[in-house]
């Protein structure tokens, strides 16, 4: 079973896979990833810290250790992890350390949280390609820890507001 929030569980489907990306404010990453073919769901949340059941206020504190991230459930018969990871590198600035645009702080860092060894290999290879192209990549690659769903008002944020992301823009890198 897969944890959805503090006390709510949904069954994991055998034919689905999970990717977890942190690339600045989770609203913009969520917005872009939801548009990708094969993506079943995208959930904004937090990963990488030590406090159980963190709130947005805890994550925004300077010492929480958490990153704003998205958990993507996708159908590998329609897309693959490498395609989603490439999109991730193209919708945020992977060269900016601990921030995206004007959003500055550890919670806005660029980080890939891999859920299996193959994802780590793919992420490391993509970073190698980007470095060979001259990019100074700040993105970390880390084994996934527990992912906590953010409060409901963070889910589908731009759809709810009727606006577009302010700090994420597409830049072709591959």
C-alpha positions as a printed NumPy array, in Angstrom:
array([[  0.   ,   0.   ,   0.   ],
       [  1.055,   3.567,  -0.651],
       [  0.692,   6.335,   1.911],
       [ -1.474,   9.196,   0.622],
       [ -1.613,  11.382,   3.723],
       [ -1.245,  10.941,   7.474],
       [ -3.902,   8.242,   7.913],
       [ -5.28 ,   7.591,   4.439],
       [ -3.953,   4.735,   2.318],
       [ -4.624,   3.816,  -1.291],
       [ -3.683,   0.499,  -2.846],
       [ -0.593,   0.555,  -5.078],
       [ -1.227,  -0.703,  -8.591],
       [  1.27 ,  -3.198,  -9.909],
       [  1.383,  -1.637, -13.373],
       [  2.08 ,   1.901, -12.121],
       [  5.378,   3.482, -11.11 ],
       [  6.255,   6.453,  -8.907],
       [  8.66 ,   9.325,  -9.528],
       [  9.444,  12.03 ,  -6.955],
       [ 10.951,  15.361,  -8.016],
       [ 11.734,  18.545,  -6.086],
       [ 12.312,  21.571,  -8.307],
       [ 11.428,  24.723,  -6.448],
       [  7.853,  25.556,  -5.572],
       [  5.852,  22.371,  -6.006],
       [  2.958,  24.209,  -7.646],
       [  4.851,  24.763, -10.903],
       [  6.289,  21.248, -11.074],
       [  2.831,  19.788, -10.405],
       [  1.284,  21.98 , -13.11 ],
       [  3.769,  20.842, -15.778],
       [  3.866,  17.175, -14.833],
       [  0.078,  16.822, -14.902],
       [  0.204,  17.654, -18.624],
       [  2.507,  14.75 , -19.497],
       [  1.198,  11.705, -21.355],
       [  0.998,   8.64 , -19.127],
       [  0.842,  10.579, -15.869],
       [ -2.008,   9.279, -13.726],
       [ -1.685,  11.599, -10.745],
       [  0.575,  14.276,  -9.295],
       [  0.523,  15.102,  -5.616],
       [  2.302,  18.073,  -4.036],
       [  4.04 ,  17.328,  -0.759],
       [  7.202,  17.202,   1.295],
       [ 10.161,  14.83 ,   1.471],
       [ 13.646,  14.737,   2.942],
       [ 13.123,  15.939,   6.51 ],
       [ 12.871,  14.165,   9.845],
       [  9.713,  15.56 ,  11.497],
       [  6.711,  13.247,  11.157],
       [  3.639,  14.698,   9.403],
       [  5.147,  18.096,   8.564],
       [  2.983,  21.107,   7.829],
       [  3.709,  23.8  ,   5.259],
       [  4.753,  26.099,   8.107],
       [  7.32 ,  23.549,   9.341],
       [  8.691,  23.043,   5.836],
       [  9.04 ,  26.813,   5.353],
       [ 11.163,  27.064,   8.483],
       [ 14.838,  27.365,   7.667],
       [ 15.925,  24.136,   9.356],
       [ 13.211,  21.585,   8.475],
       [ 15.284,  19.567,   6.   ],
       [ 12.216,  19.07 ,   3.799],
       [ 11.905,  19.881,   0.122],
       [  8.701,  20.843,  -1.624],
       [  8.251,  17.984,  -4.072],
       [  5.768,  16.17 ,  -6.252],
       [  4.949,  12.484,  -6.258],
       [  4.032,  11.371,  -9.762],
       [  2.204,   8.12 , -10.425],
       [  2.607,   7.112, -14.049],
       [  1.778,   4.275, -16.415],
       [  5.062,   2.868, -17.779],
       [  3.25 ,   1.539, -20.849],
       [  2.546,   5.172, -21.87 ],
       [  5.687,   6.971, -20.651],
       [  8.906,   6.132, -18.872],
       [ 10.913,   7.505, -15.991],
       [ 13.631,   8.919, -18.241],
       [ 11.099,  10.984, -20.217],
       [  9.629,  12.419, -17.015],
       [ 13.092,  13.13 , -15.59 ],
       [ 14.071,  14.98 , -18.787],
       [ 10.917,  17.111, -18.493],
       [ 11.808,  17.775, -14.848],
       [ 15.231,  19.121, -15.898],
       [ 13.579,  21.303, -18.547],
       [ 10.833,  22.891, -16.413],
       [ 13.066,  24.267, -13.675],
       [ 16.609,  25.597, -13.343],
       [ 18.724,  22.63 , -12.202],
       [ 21.756,  24.922, -11.827],
       [ 20.284,  27.07 ,  -9.05 ],
       [ 21.331,  25.974,  -5.563],
       [ 18.591,  25.977,  -2.878],
       [ 16.015,  27.885,  -4.841],
       [ 14.126,  28.616,  -8.018],
       [ 13.919,  32.169,  -9.236],
       [ 12.922,  34.36 ,  -6.319],
       [ 11.908,  31.379,  -4.168],
       [ 15.021,  30.938,  -2.044],
       [ 15.631,  28.358,   0.664],
       [ 16.455,  24.706,   1.207],
       [ 12.806,  23.709,   0.726],
       [ 13.048,  24.94 ,  -2.9  ],
       [ 16.138,  22.892,  -3.785],
       [ 16.493,  20.771,  -6.913],
       [ 16.514,  17.105,  -5.978],
       [ 15.477,  13.778,  -7.437],
       [ 14.285,  11.2  ,  -4.923],
       [ 14.658,   7.834,  -6.612],
       [ 12.403,   4.929,  -5.674],
       [ 14.509,   2.139,  -7.201],
       [ 18.109,   1.619,  -8.378],
       [ 17.203,   2.04 , -12.07 ],
       [ 15.838,   5.537, -11.409],
       [ 19.141,   6.493,  -9.751],
       [ 21.093,   5.263, -12.777],
       [ 18.849,   7.247, -15.14 ],
       [ 19.028,  10.428, -13.033],
       [ 22.815,  10.21 , -12.692],
       [ 23.165,   9.651, -16.446],
       [ 20.978,  12.669, -17.288],
       [ 23.032,  14.841, -14.937],
       [ 26.197,  13.58 , -16.632],
       [ 24.778,  14.528, -20.056],
       [ 23.823,  18.002, -18.807],
       [ 27.281,  18.533, -17.285],
       [ 28.863,  17.482, -20.601],
       [ 26.703,  20.18 , -22.243],
       [ 28.248,  22.75 , -19.876],
       [ 25.549,  23.018, -17.2  ],
       [ 26.721,  23.341, -13.582],
       [ 24.051,  21.062, -12.098],
       [ 22.992,  21.625,  -8.475],
       [ 20.398,  18.807,  -8.514],
       [ 21.   ,  16.135,  -5.893],
       [ 20.009,  12.488,  -6.369],
       [ 18.803,  10.885,  -3.144],
       [ 17.029,   7.707,  -2.123],
       [ 13.37 ,   8.45 ,  -1.438],
       [ 12.227,   8.651,   2.147],
       [  8.668,   9.068,   3.373],
       [  6.612,  11.464,   1.244],
       [  3.966,  13.554,   3.   ],
       [  1.07 ,  15.025,   1.057],
       [  0.806,  18.81 ,   1.468],
       [ -2.362,  20.459,   2.689],
       [ -5.311,  20.364,   0.274],
       [ -5.014,  24.031,  -0.681],
       [ -1.623,  23.206,  -2.301],
       [ -3.098,  20.53 ,  -4.59 ],
       [ -3.958,  21.72 ,  -8.126],
       [ -2.977,  25.199,  -6.986],
       [ -2.828,  26.905, -10.377],
       [ -6.048,  25.262, -11.518],
       [ -7.768,  26.525,  -8.36 ],
       [ -6.367,  30.047,  -8.815],
       [ -6.871,  30.185, -12.573],
       [ -3.3  ,  31.422, -13.07 ],
       [ -0.042,  30.114, -14.56 ],
       [  3.243,  29.214, -12.833],
       [  5.407,  32.232, -12.047],
       [  8.805,  30.627, -11.486],
       [  8.812,  27.627, -13.829],
       [  9.319,  27.889, -17.542],
       [ 10.28 ,  25.355, -20.139],
       [ 13.878,  25.405, -21.397],
       [ 14.987,  22.767, -23.924],
       [ 18.063,  20.975, -22.559],
       [ 17.938,  17.523, -24.209]])
